[in-house]
Amino acid sequence: SVQEFLLEKVVARQHAMGAPPGNKTWLFRLSRRVEAFIGIGCARVAVFVSRWPKKTIAWAVLACAVLCLGWLRFDDDTEEENLYTPQHTRAFWNERFVEDNFDDHDWSLVVLLNRKDGETNLLSKEAIGEAFDLYDAALALRTDDTALDDTSCAPVYWHDDDDDDALFPSDRRPHETSCQKRGILAYWQWNRALFEADDDLVTTINDRNATDCCDPTTRKVDLAAVAAKLDWDDDGRVVGIGALRFEFYTWEETYELQAKFDKRLRKLRFDTFQKPMPLTTYGIDKNYDWAFAFDRTLVLLAVVVIIAYAHIALKDFRSPEKSRTNVGTAAVVCVGMSTAAGFGLALATGAGFTPSTSVAIFMVFGIGLDDSFVVVNAIDDPLLDAPWYDPALSPLDNDATRVLDSGESVEDVTARRIVRTLRSSGPSITVTTVTDFCAFLAGSITRIPDIAWFCRFCAVTVMVDFFMQITFMVALLTLDQRRRLRKKIQEVERRRRRDQDTDSRRNGRDDVPSKKAIEIPEVPSKNTIESSSSSSEDYSKNDDTKDSNDENAVVDQHASFNKDISDDGDDDADVERKKTYDDGADRFWATQYPAFLFSVPGKVFVLCASFTVLALGIVGCVRFEVDMDLDWSLVDAGPHRYAVRAYEFNERHFAGDTSVWIGLYTKHADYYAGDRDMRNLIDGYAALPFVVTASLEDNWYDAHAEWLLGRDRTVTSNEEWLESLHDFLNTTAGEGFVDRVVFDVDDGIVATEISSYWEAHEGRGGTMAYARKMRTARREVRKLAGSLGTVIVYHGFMIWLESFVVVARETTQAMVIAVSVVLVVLVVLLGDLLVGALVA
């Protein structure tokens, strides 16, 4: 409503400025020149296309076929690090450093257990015994080279059987090599024999000093992290449990093992538990992939709906003469070819095909069909006929009459109409194409590949579709118009014969000539190409050389034409024209809606609606926050819906008790001379409020220092220190840290890793809360690094955090660029700076 209101004001102002030629501003004159330039350019293209439509179709098909060769580079990329990792950011380079030096990371496999009904107490011998059965089933899982035992688990570093001061007495130590894991079985050190010997389970789990052999973040068992739906007695003791959580840690993303973990545990059945709910990267990824595959099906169905709409929109149920359902099919074919060719060109330029890219098909179909509708609807515009033809007749009747009366060929008359059509509609589709192309091009500057590729696909396809519209589509429209005109000529011939027979009978004439005696100009099958070219080019040339006075004369003629058809009178043709004009939706949009819009209530409505939208926008901006919840990307459907339910159950009952693993990395440095800096770095980082201090108690640097101290060995240089580090890593105490220190060929340190954990964020705004933690940690370690040089705080999820920061900044930049381009285009074409700014 606002845009129509403003554009009507522009027209009024331009007419006001156009009355006295001296008052025309340079911006107004520029807009008229630009619009005329675009129209003339489109008309010249139409001259060629309308002359040789079949050749144009052949060349267009050939061009599309060449562009489709880009599909040979098709690669359906679904790797998250390739799609959503912002390029050339700090997290991007940190990821490269970590992947180049460390082949594995800390991954977890989670399984959740919920009681079978609302009253079952899982704090019982039967329930805990079944929990041990599930634990044994998990440990029994094995692939070719991975398992949840010491084959590929994240080992416990702080437990040393050779140490006399071991954390656990000999009778309380795990019965197998310790792996990092978390669960309620830690109260019995994951040992079934210890559990079966326990006669008082309630007392055991209420022991707040119970040691935990294998938790990666704490040395004591945290009941709230492994159990939920707790019941307490009057003394504050836990006497009932309704849900359990088990978590197993591995040093690498064992995708195949996760698949077996999900499938095997979901087949287990217990008397006290419902079906186990595994929560792994595998299940989440599969749910995500299934959702995208389902969405692709919906997109294809949407395309079918668009195709059906194209046929319905171009069908006139009141006037079969105006129906162009076959052109609707041609429009769909044109847009489909444009999409295939545009995607091929984008793939050839290096863009990757992603799940998001398939959604672009739906958008491009909408934009392309809109251009087709503009061109097709313009061909029957009666203003194209003025002042040459009879306004009482339809455009097709006028063309048929011209062929019959003047002896021009069907090809000549059709070419003239096609040229006028494209000159009239060309500026409209050119402007929308330029603005869409610039908007998508602005979006492609982002450093997130998935978004950049999506925008590149759209930008390239929109431009390819424009050229296909003014060539391939116009050529098909030319052939269709020729067919319709020949059919109309036959109808006019029959009507003239019938009218002549009627007139003869009315005049009482007996010598009614036979049909053969009636002289009707012969319809040429095809005139010479030179004649068609001359007629079309003369029209284009005359339009090119029109000055402003000629343009005003044409406008006056058009205004006179509009006045004539709106005057009341007894003419049957005028009555019929008004009747079709006033029917249905045409009457509403052409008479009632404009009248309401420019009435006082209408203006009040426009202003109130505009200010309401503006107010809602301001409120939305004030409430704006950047956040991300994995649940938004998952669907409770498909074969992997269990991942959604497990995730939601975990968020509901255990989200506040989980921690996030974070790596602290250092590079090449003199660690002997920088001993104080390294010590300050570890202590200062551990002192950050969101870092779990206990998670840094066991690291390669402190373990090496304790090893040196225990052997009363002193070092006096960096070389001796490096030699002692090699000796330490070759011992039983240091073998767990071998993968945490990387050496070069000269035995110098290239990179080191220290494991740590961050406390989880509770409530909304978790994404930005972690982003603030990331920035704080980076800032603090940079201050503490000293002589150590660059220190990196990294985990894979920081790629997501960085992407949110990048998206927020680059979206603003893209919006500014897009709006600026739209503003320039509108100002140049409308000739009014104020209105162009308001519409933009």
C-alpha positions in Angstrom: 0.0 0.0 0.0 2.8 2.4 0.9 4.7 1.7 -2.3 1.7 2.2 -4.5 0.8 5.4 -2.7 4.3 6.7 -3.1 4.6 5.7 -6.8 1.3 7.4 -7.5 2.8 10.5 -6.0 5.8 10.1 -8.2 3.6 10.0 -11.3 1.7 13.1 -10.2 4.9 15.0 -9.5 6.5 13.9 -12.8 3.4 15.1 -14.7 3.5 18.3 -12.8 7.1 18.8 -13.6 6.5 17.7 -17.2 3.9 20.3 -18.0 6.3 23.3 -18.3 9.5 21.8 -19.9 11.7 24.3 -18.2 10.8 22.8 -14.8 12.1 19.3 -15.5 15.0 18.5 -13.1 18.1 16.8 -14.4 17.2 13.7 -12.3 13.8 13.5 -13.9 15.4 13.8 -17.4 18.0 11.2 -16.5 15.3 8.8 -15.3 13.4 9.2 -18.6 16.5 8.7 -20.6 17.5 5.5 -18.7 14.0 4.0 -19.0 14.0 4.8 -22.7 17.5 3.4 -23.1 16.4 0.1 -21.4 13.2 -0.1 -23.4 15.0 0.6 -26.7 17.6 -2.0 -25.9 15.0 -4.6 -25.2 13.1 -3.6 -28.4 16.2 -4.2 -30.4 16.6 -7.6 -29.0 12.9 -8.2 -29.8 13.6 -7.2 -33.4 16.0 -10.0 -33.9 14.0 -12.6 -31.9 10.7 -11.8 -33.6 12.5 -12.1 -37.0 14.1 -15.5 -36.3 12.3 -17.1 -33.4 13.2 -20.7 -34.3 16.9 -19.8 -34.7 16.7 -17.9 -31.3 15.3 -21.0 -29.6 18.0 -23.2 -31.1 20.8 -20.8 -30.0 19.2 -20.5 -26.5 19.0 -24.3 -26.1 22.6 -24.7 -27.2 23.8 -22.0 -24.8 21.9 -23.7 -21.9 23.4 -27.1 -22.9 26.9 -25.5 -22.8 26.3 -24.0 -19.4 24.9 -27.3 -18.1 28.4 -28.8 -18.6 29.2 -27.2 -15.2 27.1 -30.0 -13.6 30.1 -32.3 -14.4 31.7 -30.6 -11.3 28.6 -31.5 -9.2 29.5 -32.6 -5.6 26.8 -32.8 -3.0 28.8 -31.5 0.0 27.3 -32.2 3.4 30.4 -31.9 5.6 29.6 -29.3 8.3 33.2 -28.0 8.4 33.0 -27.3 4.6 29.6 -25.6 4.8 29.5 -23.6 8.0 33.1 -22.9 8.8 33.6 -19.1 8.2 36.7 -18.8 6.0 39.8 -16.8 7.1 38.7 -16.2 10.7 40.6 -16.9 13.8 38.6 -20.1 14.4 39.3 -21.1 10.8 43.1 -20.8 11.2 42.9 -22.4 14.7 41.1 -25.4 13.2 43.8 -25.8 10.6 46.5 -25.7 13.2 44.8 -28.3 15.5 43.9 -30.6 12.6 47.5 -30.5 11.2 49.0 -31.5 14.6 46.4 -33.5 16.4 44.4 -36.2 14.7 41.8 -36.7 17.4 39.6 -34.8 19.8 37.5 -35.6 22.8 34.1 -37.0 21.7 31.3 -38.4 23.8 28.6 -41.0 23.3 25.6 -40.6 25.6 22.8 -42.9 26.5 19.8 -41.9 28.6 17.6 -44.2 30.6 14.1 -43.3 31.8 12.0 -45.4 34.2 9.3 -47.5 32.6 6.4 -45.9 34.4 6.0 -42.9 36.6 6.5 -44.7 39.9 9.5 -47.1 39.3 12.4 -46.3 41.5 15.7 -46.9 39.7 17.6 -46.9 43.0 17.2 -50.6 43.3 19.3 -53.8 42.9 17.3 -54.8 39.8 17.5 -51.4 38.1 21.2 -50.8 38.8 21.9 -54.4 37.7 20.2 -53.7 34.4 22.3 -50.5 34.1 25.4 -52.8 34.4 24.0 -55.0 31.6 23.7 -51.9 29.4 27.3 -50.9 30.3 28.6 -54.3 29.4 26.7 -54.2 26.1 28.3 -50.8 25.3 31.8 -52.1 26.1 31.2 -55.1 23.8 30.6 -52.9 20.8 33.5 -53.1 18.4 34.4 -52.1 14.9 37.6 -52.9 13.0 39.8 -50.6 15.0 37.6 -48.8 17.6 35.8 -49.7 20.8 34.8 -48.2 24.0 37.5 -50.0 25.9 41.1 -49.0 25.9 41.2 -49.5 22.1 40.1 -46.0 21.4 38.7 -44.5 24.5 40.0 -41.3 26.1 42.2 -42.8 28.9 42.4 -41.6 32.5 45.7 -39.9 33.1 45.4 -39.3 36.8 45.3 -42.9 37.8 48.8 -44.6 38.2 48.9 -48.1 39.5 52.7 -47.7 40.2 52.1 -44.8 42.5 51.9 -45.7 46.1 49.7 -42.7 46.7 47.2 -43.8 44.2 43.8 -42.1 44.2 42.0 -45.3 45.1 42.8 -48.1 47.5 43.7 -51.4 45.7 40.4 -52.9 46.6 38.5 -50.0 45.1 40.3 -49.7 41.8 38.6 -50.4 38.4 38.9 -53.9 37.2 40.0 -52.8 33.7 42.1 -50.2 32.2 40.4 -46.9 33.1 38.7 -44.9 30.3 37.0 -41.6 30.8 33.3 -42.1 31.4 30.5 -40.8 33.5 27.6 -42.6 35.1 26.0 -43.7 38.4 28.1 -46.9 38.3 31.0 -44.7 39.4 29.8 -45.2 42.9 31.0 -48.8 42.6 34.0 -47.9 40.4 32.2 -49.5 37.4 32.7 -52.9 39.1 29.7 -55.3 39.3 31.3 -57.3 42.1 31.5 -54.2 44.3 27.9 -53.4 43.5 26.6 -56.8 44.3 28.4 -56.7 47.6 26.7 -53.4 48.5 23.7 -53.9 50.8 22.8 -50.2 51.3 22.5 -48.4 48.0 20.9 -45.3 49.5 23.8 -44.7 51.8 26.3 -45.3 48.9 24.8 -42.7 46.6 24.4 -40.1 49.3 28.1 -40.2 50.1 29.2 -36.8 48.9 32.9 -37.8 49.2 32.6 -40.8 46.9 35.6 -40.8 44.6 35.2 -41.1 40.8 37.9 -42.9 38.9 37.0 -41.8 35.5 35.0 -38.5 35.3 37.0 -36.1 33.1 36.0 -33.0 35.1 36.0 -34.0 38.8 37.5 -36.5 41.2 34.2 -37.0 43.1 31.0 -38.4 41.8 28.4 -35.8 41.0 25.0 -37.4 41.4 23.1 -34.5 39.7 25.2 -35.1 36.5 24.4 -38.8 36.2 20.8 -39.1 37.7 17.6 -37.0 37.5 14.0 -37.1 38.7 15.3 -37.4 42.3 13.2 -38.0 45.3 14.3 -36.9 48.8 13.2 -38.0 52.3 12.7 -35.7 55.3 16.4 -35.9 56.1 17.4 -34.6 52.7 18.8 -37.9 51.4 18.1 -39.1 47.9 15.9 -42.2 48.1 14.5 -42.3 44.6 15.8 -41.9 41.0 13.8 -41.7 37.8 16.4 -41.2 35.1 20.0 -42.1 34.5 22.7 -40.8 32.1 25.8 -42.5 30.9 28.6 -40.8 28.9 31.6 -42.5 27.2 34.5 -40.5 25.9 36.7 -41.3 22.9 39.8 -39.5 21.5 38.4 -39.6 18.0 35.1 -39.3 16.3 34.4 -42.9 15.9 31.4 -42.5 13.5 31.1 -46.2 12.7 31.2 -47.0 16.4 28.5 -44.4 17.1 26.3 -46.0 14.5 26.6 -49.4 16.2 26.2 -47.7 19.6 22.8 -46.3 18.5 21.5 -49.4 16.8 22.6 -51.9 19.4 21.4 -50.0 22.5 18.1 -49.2 21.0 17.4 -52.9 20.6 17.9 -53.6 24.3 14.9 -54.2 26.4 14.7 -53.9 30.2 12.2 -54.5 32.9 12.8 -51.2 34.7 13.8 -48.9 31.9 12.1 -47.7 28.8 13.9 -48.2 25.5 17.4 -46.6 25.8 17.8 -43.2 24.2 21.3 -42.9 22.6 22.5 -39.3 21.9 25.4 -39.2 19.5 26.7 -37.2 16.6 25.7 -40.0 14.3 22.0 -39.9 15.3 21.8 -36.1 15.1 23.5 -36.0 11.7 21.2 -38.6 10.3 18.1 -36.8 11.6 19.4 -33.6 10.1 20.1 -35.3 6.7 16.7 -36.9 6.7 15.0 -33.6 7.4 16.8 -32.0 4.5 15.9 -34.9 2.2 12.3 -34.5 3.2 12.5 -30.7 2.6 13.9 -31.4 -0.9 10.8 -33.4 -1.6 8.6 -30.6 -0.4 10.5 -28.1 -2.6 9.8 -30.4 -5.6 6.2 -30.4 -4.7 6.3 -26.6 -4.4 7.7 -26.5 -7.9 4.7 -28.6 -9.1 2.4 -26.2 -7.4 4.1 -23.2 -9.1 3.8 -25.0 -12.5 0.1 -25.5 -11.9 -0.2 -21.9 -10.9 1.5 -20.7 -14.0 -1.1 -22.5 -16.1 -4.0 -21.2 -14.0 -2.7 -17.6 -13.9 -2.4 -17.4 -17.7 -5.9 -18.9 -18.3 -8.7 -16.4 -18.7 -12.0 -18.3 -17.9 -14.1 -15.4 -19.2 -12.3 -14.8 -22.5 -10.8 -17.9 -24.2 -9.1 -15.6 -26.6 -6.9 -14.2 -23.8 -6.1 -17.6 -22.4 -2.4 -18.6 -22.8 -2.1 -21.9 -20.9 0.3 -23.2 -23.5 2.5 -20.1 -22.8 2.4 -21.1 -19.2 4.0 -24.4 -20.1 6.6 -22.5 -22.1 7.3 -20.2 -19.2 7.9 -23.2 -16.9 10.2 -24.8 -19.5 12.1 -21.5 -19.8 12.6 -21.1 -16.1 13.6 -24.7 -15.7 16.2 -24.4 -18.4 17.4 -21.2 -16.8 17.7 -22.9 -13.5 19.7 -25.8 -14.9 22.0 -23.5 -16.9 22.4 -21.0 -14.0 23.3 -23.8 -11.5 25.7 -25.3 -14.1 27.5 -21.9 -14.5 27.6 -21.5 -10.7 29.1 -25.0 -10.3 31.7 -24.2 -13.0 32.8 -21.1 -11.0 33.6 -23.2 -8.0 30.4 -23.0 -6.0 29.5 -26.2 -4.0 26.0 -27.8 -4.1 24.7 -28.0 -0.6 21.3 -29.0 1.0 20.5 -25.3 1.3 21.1 -24.7 -2.4 18.2 -27.0 -3.4 15.9 -24.4 -1.8 17.2 -21.8 -4.3 15.3 -23.7 -7.0 12.0 -22.7 -5.4 13.1 -19.0 -5.2 14.3 -18.9 -8.8 11.1 -20.4 -10.1 9.1 -17.7 -8.4 11.3 -14.9 -9.8 11.5 -16.3 -13.3 7.8 -17.0 -13.6 7.1 -13.5 -12.4 9.1 -12.1 -15.3 7.3 -14.3 -17.7 3.9 -13.1 -16.4 5.0 -9.5 -16.9 6.0 -10.1 -20.5 2.9 -12.2 -21.4 0.4 -9.8 -19.8 2.0 -6.8 -21.6 1.3 -8.3 -25.0 -2.5 -7.7 -24.6 -2.1 -4.3 -23.1 -4.5 -2.0 -25.2 -2.1 0.9 -24.6 0.3 -0.7 -27.0 -2.3 -0.3 -29.8 -3.0 3.4 -29.3 -3.2 5.6 -31.3 -3.0 3.3 -34.3 -5.9 0.9 -33.8 -9.6 0.9 -33.0 -10.0 0.9 -29.1 -13.3 -0.8 -29.4 -11.6 -4.0 -30.6 -9.3 -6.4 -28.8 -5.6 -6.3 -29.6 -5.8 -9.5 -31.5 -8.8 -8.3 -33.5 -6.8 -5.1 -34.4 -3.9 -7.2 -35.6 -6.1 -9.4 -37.7 -7.9 -6.4 -39.2 -4.5 -4.9 -40.1 -3.4 -8.1 -41.9 -6.6 -8.3 -43.8 -6.9 -4.6 -44.7 -3.3 -3.6 -45.4 -2.0 -6.9 -46.8 0.9 -7.0 -44.2 2.1 -10.5 -43.3 1.3 -12.2 -40.1 5.1 -12.2 -39.3 5.3 -8.4 -39.8 2.3 -7.6 -37.6 3.4 -10.1 -34.9 6.9 -8.7 -34.9 5.6 -5.2 -34.4 3.6 -6.2 -31.4 6.4 -8.2 -29.9 8.8 -5.3 -30.2 6.2 -3.0 -28.5 5.6 -5.6 -25.8 9.3 -6.0 -24.9 9.8 -2.2 -25.0 7.0 -1.8 -22.6 7.8 -4.7 -20.2 11.6 -4.8 -20.7 12.4 -2.0 -18.2 10.3 -3.7 -15.5 12.0 -7.1 -15.7 15.4 -5.4 -16.2 15.0 -3.4 -13.0 13.9 -6.4 -10.9 16.7 -8.5 -12.3 19.3 -5.9 -11.5 18.1 -5.4 -8.0 17.7 -9.2 -7.3 21.2 -9.8 -8.8 22.8 -7.1 -6.7 21.0 -8.2 -3.5 22.2 -11.9 -4.0 25.6 -10.7 -5.0 25.9 -8.7 -1.8 25.0 -11.8 0.2 27.7 -13.8 -1.5 30.4 -11.8 0.1 30.0 -13.7 3.4 32.8 -16.0 4.5 30.4 -18.8 5.4 30.5 -21.1 2.3 27.0 -22.4 2.6 25.5 -18.9 2.5 27.9 -17.6 -0.1 27.2 -20.5 -2.4 23.5 -20.2 -2.0 23.6 -16.5 -2.9 25.9 -17.2 -5.8 23.6 -19.8 -7.2 20.6 -17.4 -7.0 22.5 -14.4 -8.4 23.8 -16.3 -11.4 20.5 -18.0 -12.1 18.5 -14.8 -11.9 20.8 -13.2 -14.5 20.7 -16.3 -16.8 16.9 -16.3 -16.5 16.7 -12.7 -17.6 18.5 -13.4 -20.8 16.4 -16.5 -21.4 13.2 -14.4 -20.9 14.1 -11.9 -23.5 15.3 -14.5 -26.0 13.9 -18.0 -25.5 10.6 -16.9 -23.9 10.0 -14.1 -26.4 10.7 -16.4 -29.3 8.1 -18.9 -28.0 5.7 -16.1 -27.4 6.3 -14.9 -31.0 5.4 -18.4 -32.4 2.3 -18.5 -30.2 1.2 -15.1 -31.2 1.5 -16.0 -34.9 -0.6 -19.1 -34.3 -3.3 -17.1 -32.5 -3.2 -14.4 -35.1 -3.8 -16.8 -38.0 -6.7 -18.4 -36.1 -8.1 -14.9 -35.4 -7.8 -14.0 -39.1 -10.0 -17.0 -40.0 -12.6 -15.9 -37.4 -12.6 -12.4 -38.8 -13.0 -13.7 -42.3 -16.0 -15.8 -41.3 -17.5 -12.9 -39.3 -17.2 -10.5 -42.3 -18.9 -13.0 -44.6 -21.7 -13.5 -42.1 -22.1 -9.8 -41.7 -22.1 -9.2 -45.4 -24.7 -11.9 -45.9 -26.9 -10.3 -43.2 -26.6 -6.9 -44.7 -27.6 -8.2 -48.1 -30.7 -9.9 -46.8 -31.6 -6.8 -44.8 -31.4 -4.7 -47.9 -33.6 -7.2 -49.8 -31.0 -7.9 -52.3 -31.3 -11.3 -54.1 -28.0 -11.1 -55.7 -26.0 -12.1 -52.6 -22.5 -12.9 -53.7 -21.2 -16.3 -53.0 -18.3 -16.8 -50.6 -16.0 -17.2 -53.5 -17.1 -13.8 -54.9 -16.2 -11.9 -51.8 -12.9 -10.2 -52.2 -10.8 -10.7 -49.1 -7.2 -9.9 -49.1 -5.1 -13.0 -49.2 -3.1 -13.7 -46.0 0.5 -14.1 -47.0 2.1 -17.2 -45.6 5.3 -15.4 -44.9 6.6 -12.1 -46.1 10.2 -11.4 -46.8 12.5 -11.1 -43.9 13.6 -7.6 -45.2 10.0 -6.3 -44.9 9.7 -7.6 -41.3 13.1 -6.2 -40.4 12.3 -2.9 -41.9 9.0 -2.5 -40.1 10.4 -3.5 -36.7 13.6 -1.5 -37.1 11.6 1.6 -38.3 9.5 1.4 -35.2 12.5 1.0 -32.9 14.4 3.8 -34.7 11.4 6.1 -34.5 11.1 5.4 -30.8 14.9 6.0 -30.4 14.7 9.5 -32.0 11.6 10.7 -30.1 12.2 13.9 -28.2 10.4 15.0 -25.1 7.6 16.7 -27.1 6.9 13.5 -29.0 6.7 11.6 -25.8 4.3 14.1 -24.3 2.2 13.8 -27.5 2.0 10.0 -27.1 1.1 10.4 -23.4 -1.7 12.8 -24.4 -2.9 10.3 -27.0 -2.9 7.6 -24.4 -4.8 9.8 -22.0 -7.3 10.6 -24.7 -7.7 6.9 -25.4 -8.3 6.2 -21.7 -10.8 9.0 -21.6 -12.7 7.7 -24.6 -13.1 4.2 -23.2 -14.2 5.5 -19.8 -16.9 7.9 -21.1 -20.5 6.8 -20.9 -22.3 6.4 -24.2 -24.5 4.2 -26.3 -21.7 2.5 -28.2 -22.0 -1.2 -27.7 -18.2 -1.8 -27.8 -17.6 0.8 -25.1 -20.3 -0.9 -22.9 -18.7 -4.3 -23.5 -15.3 -3.0 -22.7 -16.5 -1.5 -19.4 -18.3 -4.7 -18.6 -15.2 -6.8 -18.8 -13.2 -4.1 -17.0 -15.6 -4.1 -14.1 -15.9 -7.8 -13.5 -14.4 -9.6 -10.5 -10.9 -8.9 -9.3 -10.3 -6.3 -12.1 -13.0 -4.1 -10.8 -11.6 -4.2 -7.2 -8.0 -3.5 -8.2 -8.7 -1.0 -10.9 -11.5 1.0 -9.3 -12.4 0.2 -5.7 -8.9 -0.3 -4.2 -7.4 2.9 -5.6 -10.5 4.9 -4.6 -10.2 3.6 -1.1 -6.4 4.1 -1.0 -6.6 7.8 -1.8 -9.6 8.6 0.4 -9.2 10.0 3.8 -9.9 6.7 5.6 -7.5 5.0 3.2 -4.7 7.4 3.9 -5.3 7.0 7.6 -5.2 3.2 7.2 -1.9 3.4 5.2 -0.3 5.6 7.8 -1.5 3.5 10.8 -0.4 0.2 9.1 3.0 1.7 8.3 3.6 3.0 11.8 2.4 -0.3 13.3 4.9 -2.2 11.2 7.6 0.3 12.0 6.8 0.0 15.8 6.9 -3.8 15.6 10.2 -3.6 13.8 11.7 -1.4 16.5 10.5 -3.7 19.2 12.0 -6.7 17.4 15.3 -4.9 17.0 15.3 -4.1 20.7 14.7 -7.7 21.5 17.2 -9.0 19.0 19.6 -11.6 20.2 21.9 -14.1 18.5 21.3 -17.6 19.7 21.5 -21.2 18.4 19.7 -24.3 19.7 20.4 -27.6 18.1 16.8 -28.5 18.6 15.8 -25.9 16.0 17.5 -28.0 13.3 16.1 -31.4 14.3 12.7 -32.9 13.5 10.6 -35.3 15.5 10.0 -37.5 12.5 11.8 -40.1 10.3 13.8 -43.2 11.3 16.1 -41.1 13.6 13.6 -39.3 15.6 15.0 -40.9 18.7 17.9 -38.4 18.5 15.5 -35.5 18.9 13.7 -37.1 21.9 17.1 -38.0 23.5 18.3 -34.4 23.0 15.1 -32.9 24.4 15.2 -35.3 27.4 18.9 -34.5 28.0 18.2 -30.8 27.9 15.2 -31.1 30.2 16.9 -33.1 32.9 20.7 -32.9 32.5 21.5 -29.8 30.5 22.7 -27.8 33.6 25.1 -30.5 34.6 27.2 -31.1 31.5 30.5 -29.6 30.7 32.2 -28.7 27.4 35.7 -29.9 26.5 38.1 -27.2 25.4 41.7 -27.5 24.3 44.5 -25.2 25.3 47.2 -25.2 22.6 50.7 -23.8 22.6 53.2 -23.6 19.7 57.0 -23.7 19.3 58.7 -22.0 22.3 61.6 -22.2 24.8 59.7 -24.0 27.5 62.7 -24.1 29.8 63.2 -20.3 29.8 59.4 -19.8 29.7 58.7 -22.0 32.7 57.2 -19.1 34.7 55.1 -18.0 31.8 53.8 -21.6 31.2 53.0 -21.9 34.9 51.2 -18.5 34.9 49.3 -19.6 31.8 47.9 -22.8 33.3 47.1 -21.2 36.6 45.6 -18.1 35.1 43.5 -20.0 32.6 42.3 -22.4 35.4 41.2 -19.3 37.4 38.8 -18.1 34.8 35.2 -18.3 36.4 33.8 -20.6 33.7 36.7 -23.1 33.5 36.4 -26.3 35.6 39.6 -26.0 37.6 39.9 -29.7 38.4 40.0 -30.5 34.7 43.5 -28.9 34.5 45.0 -30.7 37.4 46.4 -33.4 35.2 48.3 -32.2 32.2 51.5 -33.0 30.4 53.5 -30.0 31.8 52.7 -30.6 35.4 53.1 -34.3 35.1 56.5 -33.8 33.6 57.5 -31.4 36.4 56.4 -33.9 39.1 58.3 -36.7 37.3 61.5 -34.6 37.3 61.0 -33.7 40.9 60.5 -37.3 42.0 63.8 -38.4 40.4 65.8 -35.5 41.7 66.8 -34.6 38.2 67.8 -31.0 37.3 68.0 -29.4 33.9 70.0 -26.3 33.0 69.0 -25.6 29.3 66.2 -26.0 26.9 68.0 -28.9 25.2 68.2 -30.8 28.5 64.6 -30.0 29.2 63.5 -31.4 25.9 65.6 -34.6 26.5 64.0 -35.1 29.9 60.5 -34.6 28.3 61.3 -37.4 25.8 62.4 -39.6 28.7 59.2 -38.8 30.6 56.9 -39.7 27.6 58.6 -43.1 27.3 57.7 -44.0 30.9 54.4 -45.5 32.1 53.5 -42.2 33.8 54.0 -40.3 30.6 52.6 -42.6 27.9 49.2 -41.1 28.2 50.5 -37.8 27.1 52.4 -38.9 24.0 49.7 -37.7 21.7 49.5 -34.4 23.5 53.0 -33.2 22.5 54.1 -33.0 18.9 57.7 -32.8 17.9 59.5 -31.8 14.7 62.3 -33.7 13.0 64.8 -32.0 15.3 62.9 -33.1 18.4 61.7 -29.6 19.0 58.2 -28.9 20.2 55.8 -27.9 17.4 52.5 -28.0 19.4 51.1 -29.1 22.7 47.6 -29.7 24.0 46.1 -29.4 27.5 42.6 -30.6 28.1 40.1 -28.5 30.0 36.4 -28.2 30.6 34.1 -25.2 30.6 30.9 -25.1 32.7 27.7 -25.3 30.6 25.5 -22.3 30.2 22.0 -22.5 31.5 19.0 -20.7 30.0 18.5 -18.7 26.8 21.3 -16.8 25.0 23.7 -19.7 25.4 25.3 -19.1 22.0 26.4 -15.6 22.8 27.3 -16.5 26.4 29.8 -19.1 25.0 30.9 -16.5 22.4 31.7 -14.1 25.3 33.5 -16.8 27.1 35.5 -17.5 23.9 36.5 -13.9 23.6 37.4 -13.7 27.3 39.5 -16.8 27.2 41.3 -15.6 24.1 42.0 -12.2 25.6 43.3 -13.6 28.9 45.6 -16.3 27.4 47.0 -13.6 25.2 47.9 -11.6 28.3 49.4 -14.6 30.1 51.3 -16.1 27.1 54.5 -13.9 27.6 57.4 -15.6 25.9 55.3 -18.6 24.8 54.0 -16.6 21.8 50.7 -17.5 20.3 48.4 -19.6 22.6 45.1 -21.0 21.2 41.9 -21.8 23.0 39.9 -24.0 20.6 37.1 -26.5 20.2 35.1 -27.4 17.1 32.0 -25.6 18.3 33.9 -22.3 18.3 33.6 -22.5 14.5 29.8 -22.0 15.1 30.4 -19.2 17.6 32.6 -17.4 15.1 30.1 -17.9 12.4 27.4 -16.2 14.4 29.6 -13.2 15.0 30.5 -13.2 11.3 26.9 -13.6 10.1 25.7 -10.7 12.3 28.4 -8.4 10.9 28.3 -9.5 7.3 24.5 -9.5 7.1 24.5 -5.9 8.1 27.1 -5.1 5.4 25.1 -7.1 2.8 21.9 -5.3 3.7 23.6 -1.9 3.4 25.0 -2.8 0.0 21.7 -4.2 -1.2 19.6 -1.3 0.0 22.1 1.2 -1.5 22.0 -0.5 -4.9 18.2 -0.6 -4.8 18.2 3.1 -3.8 20.4 4.1 -6.8 18.3 2.1 -9.2 15.0 3.5 -7.9 16.3 7.1 -7.9 17.6 6.7 -11.5 14.4 5.1 -12.8 11.9 7.2 -10.8 13.7 10.5 -11.0 12.8 11.4 -7.4 15.3 11.2 -4.6 12.8 11.4 -1.8 10.5 8.7 -3.1 13.4 6.5 -4.1 14.7 6.7 -0.5 11.3 5.9 1.0 10.7 2.9 -1.2 14.2 1.6 -0.7 
